[in-house]
Amino acid sequence: MKTLRVCILRIEGTNCEAEMFSAFKGAGMDPELVHLKQLTGDALPRRALEDYDCLMIPGGFSSGDYVRAGAIFAARMKCKLRESILNFLDGGGLIGGVCNGFQVLVELGLLPGFDDLISDEPQMALHINDSNRFECRLSFLRHELEEGTSPFTSRIKKGAILRIPSAHAEGKVVFPEEFQKEYLEKMRNNNQIIFRYVNPDGGDATHPWNPNGSVEDIAAISNPKGNVFGMMPHPERVFNACNDPMVKRGELKEYGDGRAIFDSIFEYLSTYRSKQLF
């Protein structure tokens, strides 16, 4: 079987790339840490997006989160990589973003991606948390889709509740007021809402279980085609069960809830790439 290559894209301020690398490696893929300048041809060794199967943008505070979280990273990508990104997706590649990576994909116009794969202007925002401060704790996420619907969560059953840590200051999903009702309806109809924050008992989330005040408790979304995915909580941080604060000493569990996302990516890409060989 073809080795599945993952480009973990970083710039100054990215700080979750090591955990992301470890998670993809643990799920059987071949990750590589790549600086944006290597993809744009401005630094050696040069890299091409077409040589990878998945592009993942990890968390952090890219470019210091100046202007808006993820805005500078996104502007640099759109300026020099727009056509490469479109070709990458057209060729079957997957693009994901976690926390700051989610913010980048929103600023880039890839999410929620209603009309075009890359919109000229952002169609939503990840705004400052309602608490007006950095929120860092375990979140409970309910999977909203049928098993097998999304390439990023195909191994997760509908209604399953995952324990995934959140750590962000700007994670509140908001839409333009005049379009909010329309956009939310589109997302529900398109199966774009992947995870919602819930209370530990599975009920509707209130603070602190919805850490930011996101509309309809939205924690993760995809574009209509399902090949672009963004989430605020960090699955890479609970790939191993030892990092889950609710796992008890001596509990016979090697992997945490975050692993299911990386296994889903592996399964989808393995199946897709195998079909391309025949």
C-alpha positions as CSV (number, residue, x, y, z in Angstrom):
1,M,0.0,0.0,0.0
2,K,1.2,3.5,-0.8
3,T,2.6,5.4,2.1
4,L,0.2,8.2,3.1
5,R,2.1,11.5,3.4
6,V,0.9,14.3,5.6
7,C,2.1,17.9,5.3
8,I,2.0,19.5,8.8
9,L,2.2,23.2,7.8
10,R,3.8,25.7,10.2
11,I,5.0,29.3,10.4
12,E,6.3,31.5,13.1
13,G,4.1,31.1,16.2
14,T,2.8,27.6,15.4
15,N,3.4,25.5,18.6
16,C,1.4,22.2,18.3
17,E,3.2,20.7,15.4
18,A,5.1,18.1,17.5
19,E,2.0,16.6,19.0
20,M,0.3,16.6,15.6
21,F,3.3,14.8,14.0
22,S,3.3,12.2,16.8
23,A,-0.5,11.5,16.3
24,F,-0.2,11.0,12.5
25,K,2.8,8.8,13.0
26,G,1.0,6.8,15.6
27,A,-1.9,6.2,13.2
28,G,0.4,4.8,10.5
29,M,1.0,7.7,8.3
30,D,4.2,9.5,7.2
31,P,4.0,13.1,8.5
32,E,6.5,15.9,7.7
33,L,6.9,19.3,9.3
34,V,6.9,21.8,6.5
35,H,7.3,25.6,6.8
36,L,5.0,27.7,4.6
37,K,8.1,29.1,2.8
38,Q,9.0,25.6,1.6
39,L,5.7,25.3,-0.2
40,T,5.8,28.8,-1.7
41,G,9.3,28.3,-3.0
42,D,10.9,30.8,-0.7
43,A,13.0,28.4,1.4
44,L,14.9,25.1,0.9
45,P,14.3,22.3,0.8
46,R,11.3,23.1,-1.4
47,R,8.1,21.1,-1.1
48,A,5.0,20.7,-3.4
49,L,1.5,20.3,-2.0
50,E,0.8,17.7,-4.7
51,D,3.3,15.3,-3.1
52,Y,1.1,14.8,0.0
53,D,-2.2,13.2,0.7
54,C,-3.3,15.4,3.6
55,L,-2.5,19.0,4.6
56,M,-2.9,19.7,8.3
57,I,-2.5,23.1,10.0
58,P,-1.9,22.7,13.7
59,G,-2.6,25.0,16.7
60,G,-0.6,27.8,18.1
61,F,-0.5,31.6,17.7
62,S,0.6,32.0,14.1
63,S,2.2,35.4,13.5
64,G,1.3,36.3,17.1
65,D,-2.4,36.3,16.2
66,Y,-2.0,39.9,15.1
67,V,-4.9,41.5,13.2
68,R,-7.1,38.4,13.9
69,A,-6.2,34.9,14.8
70,G,-5.0,33.0,11.7
71,A,-5.5,36.0,9.4
72,I,-1.8,36.6,8.5
73,F,-1.2,32.9,7.9
74,A,-4.3,32.7,5.7
75,A,-3.3,35.8,3.7
76,R,0.1,34.3,2.9
77,M,-1.4,31.0,1.8
78,K,-4.1,32.6,-0.4
79,C,-1.6,34.9,-2.0
80,K,0.8,32.2,-3.2
81,L,-1.0,28.8,-2.9
82,R,-4.6,29.4,-4.0
83,E,-4.3,27.3,-7.2
84,S,-2.2,24.7,-5.5
85,I,-4.8,24.2,-2.8
86,L,-7.7,23.9,-5.3
87,N,-5.7,21.4,-7.4
88,F,-4.8,19.5,-4.2
89,L,-8.5,19.1,-3.2
90,D,-9.5,18.3,-6.7
91,G,-7.0,15.4,-6.7
92,G,-8.5,13.8,-3.6
93,G,-6.4,15.5,-0.9
94,L,-7.8,16.3,2.6
95,I,-7.2,19.6,4.4
96,G,-7.7,19.9,8.2
97,G,-7.1,22.6,10.8
98,V,-7.1,22.4,14.6
99,C,-7.6,25.4,16.8
100,N,-5.4,28.1,15.1
101,G,-5.5,25.9,12.0
102,F,-9.3,26.1,12.1
103,Q,-9.0,29.9,12.3
104,V,-6.7,29.9,9.3
105,L,-9.1,27.8,7.2
106,V,-11.9,30.2,8.1
107,E,-9.8,33.3,7.2
108,L,-8.7,31.6,4.0
109,G,-12.3,31.1,2.9
110,L,-12.1,27.3,2.8
111,L,-14.6,27.0,5.7
112,P,-17.6,26.9,5.7
113,G,-17.1,27.0,1.9
114,F,-20.8,27.4,0.8
115,D,-20.4,28.8,-2.7
116,D,-16.8,28.2,-3.8
117,L,-14.0,26.1,-2.5
118,I,-12.2,29.3,-1.5
119,S,-14.5,32.3,-0.9
120,D,-13.1,35.8,-1.5
121,E,-14.0,36.9,2.0
122,P,-14.6,35.0,5.2
123,Q,-18.2,33.7,5.5
124,M,-17.9,33.2,9.3
125,A,-15.6,34.1,12.1
126,L,-14.0,32.5,15.2
127,H,-14.6,35.4,17.6
128,I,-13.2,36.2,21.1
129,N,-14.6,33.9,23.7
130,D,-17.6,35.1,25.6
131,S,-15.5,35.1,28.8
132,N,-13.0,37.4,27.1
133,R,-10.2,35.2,28.2
134,F,-8.2,32.1,27.3
135,E,-10.1,28.9,28.0
136,C,-8.2,25.7,28.7
137,R,-9.9,22.5,29.9
138,L,-11.3,19.2,28.8
139,S,-14.3,19.5,26.4
140,F,-17.0,16.9,25.7
141,L,-17.9,16.7,22.0
142,R,-20.9,14.9,20.5
143,H,-20.5,13.5,17.0
144,E,-23.4,14.7,14.9
145,L,-23.0,12.5,11.8
146,E,-23.8,9.0,10.9
147,E,-20.7,6.7,11.0
148,G,-18.8,6.8,7.7
149,T,-20.2,10.2,6.6
150,S,-17.0,12.4,7.0
151,P,-13.5,11.4,6.0
152,F,-12.3,12.9,9.3
153,T,-14.7,11.0,11.6
154,S,-15.7,7.9,9.7
155,R,-14.7,5.7,12.6
156,I,-17.0,7.5,15.1
157,K,-20.6,6.5,15.7
158,K,-23.3,9.2,15.6
159,G,-24.0,10.4,19.1
160,A,-20.7,9.3,20.5
161,I,-19.2,11.7,23.1
162,L,-15.5,12.3,22.9
163,R,-13.3,13.9,25.6
164,I,-11.0,16.3,23.8
165,P,-9.2,19.3,25.4
166,S,-9.8,22.9,24.3
167,A,-7.2,25.7,24.6
168,H,-8.1,29.0,22.9
169,A,-9.0,32.6,23.3
170,E,-10.8,33.1,20.0
171,G,-13.1,30.1,19.2
172,K,-16.6,31.4,19.2
173,V,-18.3,30.4,15.9
174,V,-20.3,33.4,14.6
175,F,-21.9,34.3,11.3
176,P,-23.0,37.6,9.9
177,E,-26.2,38.4,11.7
178,E,-28.2,38.9,8.5
179,F,-27.1,35.4,7.2
180,Q,-26.9,33.4,10.4
181,K,-30.3,31.6,10.1
182,E,-29.6,30.8,6.4
183,Y,-26.1,29.6,7.0
184,L,-27.0,27.4,9.9
185,E,-29.7,25.8,7.9
186,K,-27.3,25.2,5.0
187,M,-24.8,23.6,7.4
188,R,-27.4,21.3,8.9
189,N,-28.7,20.2,5.4
190,N,-25.1,19.7,4.1
191,N,-24.0,17.6,7.2
192,Q,-21.3,20.3,7.8
193,I,-21.7,20.4,11.6
194,I,-19.4,17.6,12.8
195,F,-19.1,18.1,16.6
196,R,-21.0,20.0,19.1
197,Y,-20.0,20.9,22.7
198,V,-22.1,19.1,25.3
199,N,-22.2,19.0,29.1
200,P,-20.6,15.9,30.6
201,D,-24.0,14.2,30.8
202,G,-24.5,14.8,27.0
203,G,-27.0,17.7,27.4
204,D,-26.8,21.1,25.8
205,A,-23.6,22.8,26.8
206,T,-23.3,25.8,29.0
207,H,-20.1,27.5,30.1
208,P,-17.6,26.2,30.9
209,W,-18.5,23.1,28.7
210,N,-19.1,25.4,25.8
211,P,-15.8,27.3,26.3
212,N,-16.4,30.1,23.9
213,G,-20.2,30.7,23.4
214,S,-20.3,29.3,19.8
215,V,-23.7,29.4,18.2
216,E,-25.5,26.1,18.5
217,D,-22.5,24.8,20.5
218,I,-20.6,24.2,17.3
219,A,-17.1,22.8,17.9
220,A,-16.1,21.4,14.5
221,I,-17.3,21.8,10.9
222,S,-16.5,20.8,7.3
223,N,-17.1,22.2,3.9
224,P,-20.1,20.9,1.9
225,K,-17.8,18.3,0.1
226,G,-16.4,17.1,3.4
227,N,-12.8,17.3,2.3
228,V,-12.0,20.3,4.4
229,F,-12.4,20.1,8.2
230,G,-11.8,22.4,11.1
231,M,-12.2,22.0,14.9
232,M,-11.3,24.1,17.9
233,P,-10.4,21.3,20.5
234,H,-7.2,19.4,20.1
235,P,-7.5,15.7,19.3
236,E,-3.8,15.3,18.9
237,R,-3.4,16.0,22.6
238,V,-5.4,12.9,23.6
239,F,-4.1,10.4,21.0
240,N,-2.8,8.5,24.0
241,A,-5.0,7.8,27.0
242,C,-2.4,8.9,29.5
243,N,-3.1,12.5,28.5
244,D,-6.8,12.3,29.3
245,P,-7.3,13.6,32.9
246,M,-10.3,11.4,33.3
247,V,-8.5,8.1,32.7
248,K,-7.9,6.4,36.0
249,R,-4.7,4.9,37.1
250,G,-4.5,1.3,36.1
251,E,-7.3,1.6,33.5
252,L,-6.7,-0.8,30.6
253,K,-6.8,1.8,27.8
254,E,-3.8,2.7,25.6
255,Y,-5.4,5.3,23.3
256,G,-7.5,8.4,24.0
257,D,-10.5,9.6,22.2
258,G,-8.5,11.7,19.8
259,R,-7.1,8.7,18.0
260,A,-10.4,8.0,16.2
261,I,-10.0,11.1,14.1
262,F,-6.5,10.1,12.9
263,D,-7.6,6.6,12.2
264,S,-10.5,7.9,10.2
265,I,-8.2,10.0,8.0
266,F,-5.9,6.9,7.5
267,E,-8.9,4.7,6.6
268,Y,-10.3,7.2,4.1
269,L,-7.1,8.0,2.4
270,S,-6.0,4.3,2.2
271,T,-9.3,3.4,0.5
272,Y,-9.3,6.4,-1.8
273,R,-5.7,6.0,-2.9
274,S,-6.1,2.2,-3.4
275,K,-9.0,3.0,-5.8
276,Q,-6.7,5.3,-7.8
277,L,-4.3,2.5,-8.5
278,F,-6.8,0.5,-10.5
